[in-house]
Amino acid sequence: MLNRRTFGKALGLATVASLAGPAASAATRGTAPAASFPTLKQVKAGLLDIGYAEAGPARGPVVICLHGWPYDIHSFVDVAPLLAAQGYRVIVPYLRGHGTTRFLSAKTFRNAQQSAIALDIIALMDALKIDKAVLAGFDWGSRTADIIAALWPQRCKALVSVSGYLITNLEANLAPLPPKAEYAWWYQYYFATERGRLAMENKDKRHDLTRLVWDTVSPTWNFDDATFERTAAAFENPDYAAIVIHNYRWRLSLADGERRYDGLEQRLAARPVIKVPTITLDAERDPFTAPPGDGSSYRQMFTGAYDHRTLAGIGHNLPQEAPAAFAQAVVDVDRF
């Protein structure tokens, strides 16, 4: 049986009890590059041939871990074995435009609007015959997991969402943010320009830009060059630049989505509440963490069983910086 005591023993952490509380120590962050996932799998799902890593028993309860930008599946390379050791089947897919995930047709529009990405994960679950899973993510991954939990709650057993409720409201995104928040989003506006698009298409400039983002949004994370390069390999996907540029331009209403997703986007614009059991995580040193950083800014959007945790000293790439705390949240939310 999964519980906090047995999980803590498996991790060998004296601090597991504190991880289950409202705040977690930066002492648990990951600092050294772990081995990559031993093997990758591919499955045709919806519009894509999706590359994914898998760990744990094939018949275990399923956890799907969803990465953000500019990251890849290795954000969960230390999380996956912790969960697998507790009997979970852990699925970690490359999102469209990343790693070994490919579009099945050259004619498919390289669309990165939020509902399209969410449908990719539904298609993945269908292809793998997964009826329901715990969904856990950050950044683009949080948004994707939030959408599935809101629109298809029958597919989401429970939710771990870094930064809380991230479903995009296009109309709200037209309003200016406080200057400090706008400053943190500098690359979003850069990508709205042709210079930004060309930079993402250029291998060297893309490499340096994404490395700069890593450095600035995770100011306390002591990662090394090898850790970054392991993830940067996923940015060589031929559709990477197109997907990234479309995502950020769409969110600013500077690029159109596809009409086939209009119905879903209208439902998302209504800000649907999330009723499935949820733990939200905020990273104290993440420049995108909404003030005051205690989850109160989005608490009303979660109406089911709920807990919030703030991780002191942790930056934006929370699963990789604090893998034990992230894994603990998955175990705990599964027992709500």
N, C-alpha and C positions, 0 to 999 in steps of 0.2 A: 504494500500500500504506500502511495506517495504521501508523505507528510513532511513538515518542516524539519523534524528531528532526524529522520532517516536521510533526507536530502542533505542536511548539514553535515552528517557524518560522511556521506559519500564525497562531498566537496573537500572535507578536511579543513574547514574554515572555522576558526574560533569565533569569527564575527558574524556567523550566519544569523544569529538572533537579532542583531542590529539591522541586518538587511531586511528583515521582515517588518521593520517599523517604518515611520514616516520619512526617515532620512538614512542614507547609507554613506559609509566612509569612502574617500578616494583611495584608501589603502588597498581596495580590492580591484583596482583597475588593471587591465592588461597592458603590459609594457613591452613584451618581447614577441617577435614574430613566431607564431605557432606553425606547425606543418600545415600545408594546404589540405583541402579535402582529398582523400585518397583517390576517389574516382568520381567522375561526373556522368550523369545519365541524360538522355534526350527523350522527349515525348512530343508527339504532334498533338497540339491542343488549340482549338479555335483557329486563329490566324497565324499561329506561330509553331515553330519547332523549338520547344522550351528546354534549355539546359538547366539542370538542377543538381544539387548535391543531396545526398540522403544518408542519414545515420540512424542507428537504432533498429529494434526488431520490426520486421515487416508487418506484424499484426498488432503493434503497440498503438496506443492512442496517438493521434496525429497532431503535430505542431507544425505550422507553416510560418517560417520566418522570412520577412520581407525587408529588403534593403532600401536605402535611399540614395541620394546623389550628393557628392560624387564618390560613391562607394559601390560595393558589389557583395557577393555572397560571403566574402571573408570577414565581413562585419560580424558574422555568426560562427566563425571557425572555432572559437573557444566556447561558445554557448552550446553548440550542437552536441559535443561529447558529454557535457554535463547533463543534458536532458536525455540523451541516449542511454546513459548509465542508469537512469531512473525508469527505463522502459518505454520511453517515448519514441515514436517514429518521427524523425525530424526531416522536413522537406525545406530546402533553401533554394528557391529558383532565382535565376537571373531575370530581372525585369526586361521587357522589350527594349532592344537597342543595346543591351549589355552582354558581355561575355559570349557564351556559345548559343544564346537565344537568337533565332533567325526568323524572319517573316517567310511564310511558305510561298508567297507570290511577290514578284518584283513590282507588280501593279498595285499592291496595297498601299494606301496612303500612310505615310509614316507619322501616325497620329499618337500624341502622348497626352491627350486630355484624360482627366481623372477616371471617368466611367469606362473608357476603353481599357485602361490598365487593370481596373478592377475585374472586368470581364475576362481578361487573360487568366487571372487566378481562379475564377470560377471554372473556366475551361480546363485549366490544369487539374483541378480537383475532379472534374468529370472524367478526364482522360485517365487519371490514376485511380478512379473508382473510390474517391474519398467523399463520403457523404457529408461529414462535418469535421471541423478541426478547430483547435485553438489557433487563433491568428495573432501574430506578434510582430511588430515592426517599428521602424522609425523613419522620419522624413517622408519620402514618397511612399515608403512601406506602411507608415502609420496611416496616411491618407487612404491608401488602398484597403487596408484592413478595416478602417472606420467605415468606408463605403459598403463593404460586404456586410459588416455587422449591422449597418442601418437598413440596407435594402434587401438583404438576403439573410436575415438572422437565423433561419433554419440551417444555414451552412456554417455558422460560426458558434462553436460551443462556448467560447470565452475569448476575451480580447486583452492584449497588452499593447498599449498605445503610447509611445514616447511623444511628448508635447501635446497629448490630449486629443482634442477634437480638431482635426485638420481638414475636414471636407471643405473644398474651395467654393466660395460664393463669389461669382464673377462681378456682380454689382458691388458688393462690399469691397472687393479688391481695387476698385476705382478710386476709393477714398485714400487720401494721404495718411501715412503712418507718422508717429513721432520721429523726429530727425534721427535719433539714435538707431531706431529700428530700420529706417530707410537705409542708413549707412551700412548695416549688416547685410542688406540685400543687394549690394553693389553689382554683383554678377548678373542678377536678374535683369537689371536695366542695361548692362553691357550686352547681354544676349538679345535685347530688343533692337540692337543696331547691326548693320552689316559687318562692322568690324568685329563684333562679338561672334557672329556666325562664322566668319572666316577664321577667327582664332580657334574655335572649336573644331574646325575642319583640318587645322594644321597640327600635326602630331606633336611637335615640340611645344608650341604655345598651349595646346590643350593639356599637355603634361604639366607644364609649369603653373598654369591657371588652377588646375585641380589640386596640385600640391599646395598652392597658396591658400586655397579654401580649407584644406585639412589643417594647415598650421594655424589659421586664424579662428576657426570655429571650435577647435579642441586645444585651447592654449595650455592646458596642463598635462596633456597626454604625451608621454615620452616614447613615441613610436620611432622606429628606425627606417632608413631608406628602403630596406628590403620589404618591410611591411607595406609601405606605400606602393612599391613597384609591383608587388603581388596583385594588388587591386587594380593598379593602372593598366594592367594587361587587358582587363575587361573593357577598357575604353577604346580598344582597337576594333571593336565591332563596327562593321561598315555602316550601320544605321545610327551609331551613337550620336553623332553631331546633330543629325536631323531630329532625333527623338528629344534630345535635351533642349534644343532651340525651340521646338514646337511646344514643349511642356511649359516653358517659362513665358513664351509669347502668348500662349493660350490663356494662361492664368492672368495676364494683364489685358485680355481682350484685344490683343494685337494680331492674333491668328485665329482662324475659324477652326472649329471642330468639324465633325461629320453629322449630318442630319439624322442618321440612324441612331445616334445617341441622345437626341434632343429630349426624348421622354425621360430618360434617366437623369439628365442634367437638370431638368425642371424639378424633379423630385428632390434632387440634392440641393438645389437653390432654396428649397423650403426649409432647409436645416433640420432634417429628421433626427429625432433623438435616438440614442443607442440604448437598447434594453437588455442586451446580453451582459453577463458578468464581466466586469472590466477593472483592470488596474492601469492607471495612468502614471507615467514616469516623467518627471522633469529633471533636466540636467542643469545644475546651478551655474556652470560656466559656459553654457550654450548661449550664444548671443541671440538666438531665436526663441529662447524660453520667454513666454509671455509673463510680464510682471503681474503680480508680485512673486511668481514662481512657486506658488503653493497649490496650483491647480484650480484656484477659485474662479479664474476667468472663463473656464469652460465646464465647471462642475455640473451645471444645470442640463448639459447635453447628455448626461449618462443617468438613466433612470432605473437601472437594475442594480444588482449587488455591485458594490464599488469600493475601491481603495485608491489612495493617491500616495505616491512616494517621491520625495525630492532627494536627488543624489548629490551630495556636497562634493565640490571639486572636480566634477565630471563635465565633459564637453559634449558636442553634438553627436558624435559617433558612439552613443551610449552603450550599445551591445558589445562593442569591441573594447571600449574603455573600462567597462564594468560588467564583464560577462557573468560573474556569479550573481550579481544583483538582478540582472535581466533574467537569467535562468530561474532564480528564485521567484520572481514575479509570475513567470509562466506556471510554475508548480502551484503557487498559491492561488492564482485566479482559477485554475482548473478544479480547485477544491471548494470554491465558493458555493 
